[in-house]
Structure formats: structure tokens, C-alpha cells
Amino acid sequence: MERMSEVVSGTNYNQIQHFISESPWDANKLKELIALKVSKLFAKVAIVYLIIDESSHLKKGDKSVGVALQYSGMVGKTDNCQVAVYGALSAETQ
């Protein structure tokens, strides 16, 4: 949230913290809006790919969320790391 408050003009860390953890916003409506905008963006594209990729990030300590002794594909063994799953859209263009 610190990085978000650095980029979003007119906000500070506490406002972003409150928005994420306390405000009554509807995540489903936001997901629907994003899906609608993506559908419009790719409306004229015949083939669209959803790319899912798992990636690990080695960590020294245990203070970050999700850090544990777990398999890291980056080093090919069990190590102290975070594992994340990333999604991206790609489209064929001519």
C-alpha cells in the first residue's frame, strides 16, 4: 500500500490502508467492470490467450506474507521463499 500511495495522487498511506481494509467497496462489481473493459478491448481479436505463470521469490526472513519453506522452481529445490501466481492476457494480431 505504500507504493500505491506514492502513485495515486491526492492520497496518503492511511487513506489507502482504510480503503483496502475498512471501506465497504464491492470487489465483485470491480471485477465485472474490469471483465467488461477487457471484453471490449479484445472484441475484434479472434484469439486471446490467458497466460498463467507461477514464480517464486527467495526470501531471507519471515516477515513478508506467504514466506515459508516451500518448493522454489527458480532454484529447483525447497527453500525459504514466496510463491506467486501471475496472470496475463495476450492476443494474436495481424
Distance bins in CASP14 RR format, pairs under 12 A and 6 or more apart:
PFRMAT RR
TARGET T0000
AUTHOR 0000-0000-0000
RMODE 2
METHOD distances of the structure
MODEL  1
1 7 0 0 0 0 0 1 0 0 0 0 0
1 8 0 0 0 0 1 0 0 0 0 0 0
1 11 0 0 0 0 1 0 0 0 0 0 0
1 12 0 0 0 0 0 1 0 0 0 0 0
1 13 1 0 0 1 0 0 0 0 0 0 0
1 14 0 0 0 0 1 0 0 0 0 0 0
1 15 0 0 0 0 1 0 0 0 0 0 0
1 16 1 0 1 0 0 0 0 0 0 0 0
1 17 1 0 1 0 0 0 0 0 0 0 0
1 18 0 0 0 0 1 0 0 0 0 0 0
1 19 0 0 0 0 1 0 0 0 0 0 0
1 20 1 0 0 1 0 0 0 0 0 0 0
1 21 0 0 0 0 1 0 0 0 0 0 0
2 8 0 0 0 0 0 1 0 0 0 0 0
2 11 0 0 0 0 0 1 0 0 0 0 0
2 12 0 0 0 0 0 1 0 0 0 0 0
2 13 1 0 1 0 0 0 0 0 0 0 0
2 14 0 0 0 0 0 1 0 0 0 0 0
2 16 0 0 0 0 1 0 0 0 0 0 0
2 17 0 0 0 0 1 0 0 0 0 0 0
2 20 0 0 0 0 0 1 0 0 0 0 0
3 11 0 0 0 0 0 1 0 0 0 0 0
3 13 0 0 0 0 1 0 0 0 0 0 0
3 16 0 0 0 0 1 0 0 0 0 0 0
4 10 0 0 0 0 0 1 0 0 0 0 0
4 11 1 0 0 1 0 0 0 0 0 0 0
4 12 0 0 0 0 0 1 0 0 0 0 0
4 13 0 0 0 0 1 0 0 0 0 0 0
4 14 0 0 0 0 0 1 0 0 0 0 0
4 15 0 0 0 0 1 0 0 0 0 0 0
4 16 1 0 1 0 0 0 0 0 0 0 0
4 17 0 0 0 0 1 0 0 0 0 0 0
4 19 0 0 0 0 1 0 0 0 0 0 0
4 20 0 0 0 0 1 0 0 0 0 0 0
5 11 1 0 1 0 0 0 0 0 0 0 0
5 12 1 0 1 0 0 0 0 0 0 0 0
5 13 1 0 1 0 0 0 0 0 0 0 0
5 14 0 0 0 0 1 0 0 0 0 0 0
5 15 1 0 0 1 0 0 0 0 0 0 0
5 16 1 0 1 0 0 0 0 0 0 0 0
5 17 0 0 0 0 1 0 0 0 0 0 0
5 18 0 0 0 0 0 1 0 0 0 0 0
5 19 0 0 0 0 0 1 0 0 0 0 0
5 20 0 0 0 0 0 1 0 0 0 0 0
6 12 0 0 0 0 1 0 0 0 0 0 0
6 13 0 0 0 0 1 0 0 0 0 0 0
6 16 0 0 0 0 1 0 0 0 0 0 0
7 13 0 0 0 0 0 1 0 0 0 0 0
7 16 0 0 0 0 1 0 0 0 0 0 0
8 15 0 0 0 0 1 0 0 0 0 0 0
8 16 1 0 0 1 0 0 0 0 0 0 0
8 19 0 0 0 0 1 0 0 0 0 0 0
8 20 0 0 0 0 0 1 0 0 0 0 0
9 15 0 0 0 0 0 1 0 0 0 0 0
10 16 0 0 0 0 0 1 0 0 0 0 0
11 17 0 0 0 0 0 1 0 0 0 0 0
11 18 0 0 0 0 0 1 0 0 0 0 0
11 19 0 0 0 0 1 0 0 0 0 0 0
11 20 0 0 0 0 0 1 0 0 0 0 0
12 18 0 0 0 0 0 1 0 0 0 0 0
12 19 0 0 0 0 0 1 0 0 0 0 0
13 19 0 0 0 0 0 1 0 0 0 0 0
13 20 0 0 0 0 0 1 0 0 0 0 0
14 20 0 0 0 0 0 1 0 0 0 0 0
14 21 0 0 0 0 0 1 0 0 0 0 0
14 22 0 0 0 0 0 1 0 0 0 0 0
15 21 0 0 0 0 0 1 0 0 0 0 0
15 22 0 0 0 0 0 1 0 0 0 0 0
15 23 0 0 0 0 1 0 0 0 0 0 0
16 22 0 0 0 0 0 1 0 0 0 0 0
16 23 0 0 0 0 0 1 0 0 0 0 0
17 23 0 0 0 0 0 1 0 0 0 0 0
18 24 0 0 0 0 0 1 0 0 0 0 0
18 25 0 0 0 0 0 1 0 0 0 0 0
19 25 1 0 0 1 0 0 0 0 0 0 0
19 27 0 0 0 0 0 1 0 0 0 0 0
19 30 0 0 0 0 0 1 0 0 0 0 0
20 27 0 0 0 0 0 1 0 0 0 0 0
25 31 0 0 0 0 0 1 0 0 0 0 0
25 33 0 0 0 0 0 1 0 0 0 0 0
26 32 0 0 0 0 1 0 0 0 0 0 0
26 33 0 0 0 0 0 1 0 0 0 0 0
27 33 0 0 0 0 0 1 0 0 0 0 0
27 34 0 0 0 0 0 1 0 0 0 0 0
28 34 0 0 0 0 0 1 0 0 0 0 0
28 35 0 0 0 0 0 1 0 0 0 0 0
29 35 0 0 0 0 0 1 0 0 0 0 0
29 36 0 0 0 0 0 1 0 0 0 0 0
30 36 0 0 0 0 0 1 0 0 0 0 0
30 37 0 0 0 0 0 1 0 0 0 0 0
31 37 0 0 0 0 0 1 0 0 0 0 0
31 38 0 0 0 0 0 1 0 0 0 0 0
32 38 0 0 0 0 0 1 0 0 0 0 0
32 39 0 0 0 0 0 1 0 0 0 0 0
33 39 0 0 0 0 0 1 0 0 0 0 0
33 40 0 0 0 0 0 1 0 0 0 0 0
34 40 0 0 0 0 0 1 0 0 0 0 0
34 41 0 0 0 0 0 1 0 0 0 0 0
34 89 0 0 0 0 0 1 0 0 0 0 0
35 41 0 0 0 0 0 1 0 0 0 0 0
35 42 0 0 0 0 0 1 0 0 0 0 0
35 89 0 0 0 0 0 1 0 0 0 0 0
36 42 0 0 0 0 0 1 0 0 0 0 0
36 43 0 0 0 0 0 1 0 0 0 0 0
37 43 0 0 0 0 0 1 0 0 0 0 0
37 89 0 0 0 0 0 1 0 0 0 0 0
38 45 0 0 0 0 0 1 0 0 0 0 0
38 48 0 0 0 0 1 0 0 0 0 0 0
38 50 0 0 0 0 0 1 0 0 0 0 0
38 88 0 0 0 0 0 1 0 0 0 0 0
38 89 1 0 0 1 0 0 0 0 0 0 0
38 91 0 0 0 0 0 1 0 0 0 0 0
39 45 0 0 0 0 0 1 0 0 0 0 0
39 48 0 0 0 0 1 0 0 0 0 0 0
39 89 0 0 0 0 0 1 0 0 0 0 0
41 48 0 0 0 0 1 0 0 0 0 0 0
41 89 0 0 0 0 1 0 0 0 0 0 0
41 91 0 0 0 0 1 0 0 0 0 0 0
42 48 1 0 1 0 0 0 0 0 0 0 0
42 49 0 0 0 0 0 1 0 0 0 0 0
42 50 0 0 0 0 0 1 0 0 0 0 0
42 89 1 0 0 1 0 0 0 0 0 0 0
42 90 0 0 0 0 0 1 0 0 0 0 0
42 91 1 0 1 0 0 0 0 0 0 0 0
42 92 0 0 0 0 0 1 0 0 0 0 0
42 93 0 0 0 0 0 1 0 0 0 0 0
43 91 0 0 0 0 0 1 0 0 0 0 0
44 91 0 0 0 0 1 0 0 0 0 0 0
44 92 0 0 0 0 0 1 0 0 0 0 0
44 93 0 0 0 0 1 0 0 0 0 0 0
44 94 0 0 0 0 0 1 0 0 0 0 0
45 89 0 0 0 0 1 0 0 0 0 0 0
45 90 0 0 0 0 1 0 0 0 0 0 0
45 91 1 0 1 0 0 0 0 0 0 0 0
45 92 1 0 0 1 0 0 0 0 0 0 0
45 93 1 0 0 1 0 0 0 0 0 0 0
45 94 0 0 0 0 1 0 0 0 0 0 0
46 91 0 0 0 0 1 0 0 0 0 0 0
46 92 1 0 0 1 0 0 0 0 0 0 0
46 93 0 0 0 0 1 0 0 0 0 0 0
46 94 0 0 0 0 1 0 0 0 0 0 0
47 89 0 0 0 0 0 1 0 0 0 0 0
47 90 0 0 0 0 1 0 0 0 0 0 0
47 91 1 0 0 1 0 0 0 0 0 0 0
47 92 1 0 1 0 0 0 0 0 0 0 0
47 93 0 0 0 0 1 0 0 0 0 0 0
47 94 0 0 0 0 0 1 0 0 0 0 0
48 88 0 0 0 0 0 1 0 0 0 0 0
48 89 1 0 0 1 0 0 0 0 0 0 0
48 90 1 0 0 1 0 0 0 0 0 0 0
48 91 1 0 1 0 0 0 0 0 0 0 0
48 92 0 0 0 0 1 0 0 0 0 0 0
48 93 0 0 0 0 0 1 0 0 0 0 0
49 87 0 0 0 0 0 1 0 0 0 0 0
49 88 0 0 0 0 1 0 0 0 0 0 0
49 89 1 0 0 1 0 0 0 0 0 0 0
49 90 1 0 1 0 0 0 0 0 0 0 0
49 91 1 0 0 1 0 0 0 0 0 0 0
49 92 0 0 0 0 1 0 0 0 0 0 0
50 86 0 0 0 0 0 1 0 0 0 0 0
50 87 1 0 0 1 0 0 0 0 0 0 0
50 88 1 0 0 1 0 0 0 0 0 0 0
50 89 1 0 0 1 0 0 0 0 0 0 0
50 90 0 0 0 0 1 0 0 0 0 0 0
50 91 0 0 0 0 0 1 0 0 0 0 0
51 85 0 0 0 0 0 1 0 0 0 0 0
51 86 0 0 0 0 1 0 0 0 0 0 0
51 87 1 0 0 1 0 0 0 0 0 0 0
51 88 1 0 1 0 0 0 0 0 0 0 0
51 89 1 0 0 1 0 0 0 0 0 0 0
51 90 1 0 1 0 0 0 0 0 0 0 0
51 91 0 0 0 0 0 1 0 0 0 0 0
52 84 0 0 0 0 0 1 0 0 0 0 0
52 85 1 0 0 1 0 0 0 0 0 0 0
52 86 1 0 0 1 0 0 0 0 0 0 0
52 87 1 0 1 0 0 0 0 0 0 0 0
52 88 0 0 0 0 1 0 0 0 0 0 0
52 89 0 0 0 0 0 1 0 0 0 0 0
52 90 0 0 0 0 0 1 0 0 0 0 0
53 73 0 0 0 0 0 1 0 0 0 0 0
53 74 0 0 0 0 0 1 0 0 0 0 0
53 83 0 0 0 0 0 1 0 0 0 0 0
53 84 0 0 0 0 1 0 0 0 0 0 0
53 85 1 0 0 1 0 0 0 0 0 0 0
53 86 1 0 1 0 0 0 0 0 0 0 0
53 87 1 0 0 1 0 0 0 0 0 0 0
53 88 1 0 0 1 0 0 0 0 0 0 0
53 90 0 0 0 0 0 1 0 0 0 0 0
54 70 0 0 0 0 0 1 0 0 0 0 0
54 71 0 0 0 0 0 1 0 0 0 0 0
54 72 0 0 0 0 0 1 0 0 0 0 0
54 73 0 0 0 0 1 0 0 0 0 0 0
54 74 0 0 0 0 0 1 0 0 0 0 0
54 81 0 0 0 0 0 1 0 0 0 0 0
54 82 0 0 0 0 0 1 0 0 0 0 0
54 83 1 0 0 1 0 0 0 0 0 0 0
54 84 1 0 0 1 0 0 0 0 0 0 0
54 85 1 0 1 0 0 0 0 0 0 0 0
54 86 1 0 0 1 0 0 0 0 0 0 0
54 87 0 0 0 0 1 0 0 0 0 0 0
55 72 0 0 0 0 1 0 0 0 0 0 0
55 73 0 0 0 0 1 0 0 0 0 0 0
55 74 1 0 0 1 0 0 0 0 0 0 0
55 75 0 0 0 0 0 1 0 0 0 0 0
55 81 0 0 0 0 1 0 0 0 0 0 0
55 82 0 0 0 0 1 0 0 0 0 0 0
55 83 1 0 0 1 0 0 0 0 0 0 0
55 84 1 0 1 0 0 0 0 0 0 0 0
55 85 1 0 0 1 0 0 0 0 0 0 0
55 86 1 0 0 1 0 0 0 0 0 0 0
55 87 0 0 0 0 0 1 0 0 0 0 0
55 88 0 0 0 0 0 1 0 0 0 0 0
56 66 0 0 0 0 0 1 0 0 0 0 0
56 67 0 0 0 0 0 1 0 0 0 0 0
56 68 0 0 0 0 0 1 0 0 0 0 0
56 69 0 0 0 0 0 1 0 0 0 0 0
56 70 1 0 0 1 0 0 0 0 0 0 0
56 71 1 0 0 1 0 0 0 0 0 0 0
56 72 1 1 0 0 0 0 0 0 0 0 0
56 73 1 0 1 0 0 0 0 0 0 0 0
56 74 1 0 1 0 0 0 0 0 0 0 0
56 75 1 0 0 1 0 0 0 0 0 0 0
56 76 0 0 0 0 1 0 0 0 0 0 0
56 77 0 0 0 0 0 1 0 0 0 0 0
56 78 0 0 0 0 0 1 0 0 0 0 0
56 79 0 0 0 0 1 0 0 0 0 0 0
56 80 0 0 0 0 0 1 0 0 0 0 0
56 81 1 0 1 0 0 0 0 0 0 0 0
56 82 1 0 0 1 0 0 0 0 0 0 0
56 83 1 0 1 0 0 0 0 0 0 0 0
56 84 1 0 0 1 0 0 0 0 0 0 0
56 85 0 0 0 0 0 1 0 0 0 0 0
56 86 0 0 0 0 0 1 0 0 0 0 0
57 64 0 0 0 0 1 0 0 0 0 0 0
57 65 0 0 0 0 0 1 0 0 0 0 0
57 66 0 0 0 0 0 1 0 0 0 0 0
57 67 0 0 0 0 1 0 0 0 0 0 0
57 70 0 0 0 0 0 1 0 0 0 0 0
57 72 0 0 0 0 1 0 0 0 0 0 0
57 73 0 0 0 0 0 1 0 0 0 0 0
57 74 1 0 0 1 0 0 0 0 0 0 0
57 75 0 0 0 0 0 1 0 0 0 0 0
57 79 0 0 0 0 0 1 0 0 0 0 0
57 80 0 0 0 0 0 1 0 0 0 0 0
57 81 1 0 1 0 0 0 0 0 0 0 0
57 82 1 0 1 0 0 0 0 0 0 0 0
57 83 1 0 0 1 0 0 0 0 0 0 0
57 84 1 0 0 1 0 0 0 0 0 0 0
57 86 0 0 0 0 0 1 0 0 0 0 0
58 64 0 0 0 0 0 1 0 0 0 0 0
58 67 0 0 0 0 1 0 0 0 0 0 0
58 69 0 0 0 0 0 1 0 0 0 0 0
58 70 0 0 0 0 0 1 0 0 0 0 0
58 72 1 0 0 1 0 0 0 0 0 0 0
58 73 0 0 0 0 0 1 0 0 0 0 0
58 74 1 0 0 1 0 0 0 0 0 0 0
58 75 1 0 0 1 0 0 0 0 0 0 0
58 76 0 0 0 0 0 1 0 0 0 0 0
58 77 0 0 0 0 0 1 0 0 0 0 0
58 78 0 0 0 0 0 1 0 0 0 0 0
58 79 1 0 0 1 0 0 0 0 0 0 0
58 80 1 0 0 1 0 0 0 0 0 0 0
58 81 1 0 1 0 0 0 0 0 0 0 0
58 82 0 0 0 0 1 0 0 0 0 0 0
58 83 0 0 0 0 0 1 0 0 0 0 0
59 65 0 0 0 0 0 1 0 0 0 0 0
59 66 0 0 0 0 1 0 0 0 0 0 0
59 67 1 0 1 0 0 0 0 0 0 0 0
59 68 0 0 0 0 1 0 0 0 0 0 0
59 69 0 0 0 0 0 1 0 0 0 0 0
59 70 0 0 0 0 0 1 0 0 0 0 0
59 72 0 0 0 0 1 0 0 0 0 0 0
59 74 0 0 0 0 0 1 0 0 0 0 0
59 79 0 0 0 0 1 0 0 0 0 0 0
59 80 1 0 1 0 0 0 0 0 0 0 0
59 81 1 0 1 0 0 0 0 0 0 0 0
59 82 1 0 1 0 0 0 0 0 0 0 0
59 83 0 0 0 0 0 1 0 0 0 0 0
59 84 0 0 0 0 0 1 0 0 0 0 0
60 67 0 0 0 0 1 0 0 0 0 0 0
60 79 0 0 0 0 0 1 0 0 0 0 0
60 80 1 0 0 1 0 0 0 0 0 0 0
60 81 0 0 0 0 0 1 0 0 0 0 0
60 82 0 0 0 0 0 1 0 0 0 0 0
61 67 1 0 0 1 0 0 0 0 0 0 0
61 68 0 0 0 0 0 1 0 0 0 0 0
61 69 0 0 0 0 0 1 0 0 0 0 0
61 79 0 0 0 0 0 1 0 0 0 0 0
61 80 1 0 0 1 0 0 0 0 0 0 0
61 81 0 0 0 0 0 1 0 0 0 0 0
61 82 0 0 0 0 0 1 0 0 0 0 0
62 68 1 0 0 1 0 0 0 0 0 0 0
62 69 0 0 0 0 1 0 0 0 0 0 0
62 80 1 0 0 1 0 0 0 0 0 0 0
62 81 0 0 0 0 0 1 0 0 0 0 0
62 82 0 0 0 0 0 1 0 0 0 0 0
63 80 0 0 0 0 0 1 0 0 0 0 0
63 82 0 0 0 0 0 1 0 0 0 0 0
64 80 0 0 0 0 0 1 0 0 0 0 0
64 81 0 0 0 0 1 0 0 0 0 0 0
64 82 1 0 1 0 0 0 0 0 0 0 0
64 83 0 0 0 0 0 1 0 0 0 0 0
64 84 0 0 0 0 0 1 0 0 0 0 0
65 82 1 0 0 1 0 0 0 0 0 0 0
65 83 0 0 0 0 0 1 0 0 0 0 0
65 84 0 0 0 0 0 1 0 0 0 0 0
66 80 0 0 0 0 0 1 0 0 0 0 0
66 81 0 0 0 0 1 0 0 0 0 0 0
66 82 1 0 1 0 0 0 0 0 0 0 0
66 83 1 0 0 1 0 0 0 0 0 0 0
66 84 0 0 0 0 1 0 0 0 0 0 0
67 79 0 0 0 0 0 1 0 0 0 0 0
67 80 1 0 0 1 0 0 0 0 0 0 0
67 81 1 0 0 1 0 0 0 0 0 0 0
67 82 1 0 1 0 0 0 0 0 0 0 0
67 83 0 0 0 0 1 0 0 0 0 0 0
67 84 0 0 0 0 0 1 0 0 0 0 0
68 78 0 0 0 0 1 0 0 0 0 0 0
68 79 0 0 0 0 1 0 0 0 0 0 0
68 80 1 0 0 1 0 0 0 0 0 0 0
68 81 1 0 0 1 0 0 0 0 0 0 0
68 82 0 0 0 0 1 0 0 0 0 0 0
68 83 0 0 0 0 1 0 0 0 0 0 0
69 77 0 0 0 0 0 1 0 0 0 0 0
69 78 1 0 0 1 0 0 0 0 0 0 0
69 79 1 0 0 1 0 0 0 0 0 0 0
69 80 1 0 1 0 0 0 0 0 0 0 0
69 81 0 0 0 0 1 0 0 0 0 0 0
69 82 0 0 0 0 0 1 0 0 0 0 0
69 83 0 0 0 0 0 1 0 0 0 0 0
70 76 0 0 0 0 0 1 0 0 0 0 0
70 77 0 0 0 0 0 1 0 0 0 0 0
70 78 1 0 0 1 0 0 0 0 0 0 0
70 79 1 0 0 1 0 0 0 0 0 0 0
70 80 0 0 0 0 1 0 0 0 0 0 0
70 81 1 0 0 1 0 0 0 0 0 0 0
70 82 0 0 0 0 1 0 0 0 0 0 0
70 83 1 0 0 1 0 0 0 0 0 0 0
70 84 0 0 0 0 0 1 0 0 0 0 0
71 77 1 0 0 1 0 0 0 0 0 0 0
71 78 1 0 1 0 0 0 0 0 0 0 0
71 79 0 0 0 0 1 0 0 0 0 0 0
71 80 0 0 0 0 0 1 0 0 0 0 0
71 81 0 0 0 0 1 0 0 0 0 0 0
71 83 1 0 0 1 0 0 0 0 0 0 0
72 78 1 0 0 1 0 0 0 0 0 0 0
72 79 1 0 1 0 0 0 0 0 0 0 0
72 80 0 0 0 0 1 0 0 0 0 0 0
72 81 1 0 1 0 0 0 0 0 0 0 0
72 82 0 0 0 0 1 0 0 0 0 0 0
72 83 1 0 0 1 0 0 0 0 0 0 0
72 84 0 0 0 0 0 1 0 0 0 0 0
73 79 0 0 0 0 1 0 0 0 0 0 0
73 81 0 0 0 0 1 0 0 0 0 0 0
73 83 0 0 0 0 1 0 0 0 0 0 0
74 81 1 0 0 1 0 0 0 0 0 0 0
74 82 0 0 0 0 0 1 0 0 0 0 0
74 83 0 0 0 0 1 0 0 0 0 0 0
74 84 0 0 0 0 0 1 0 0 0 0 0
75 81 0 0 0 0 1 0 0 0 0 0 0
END
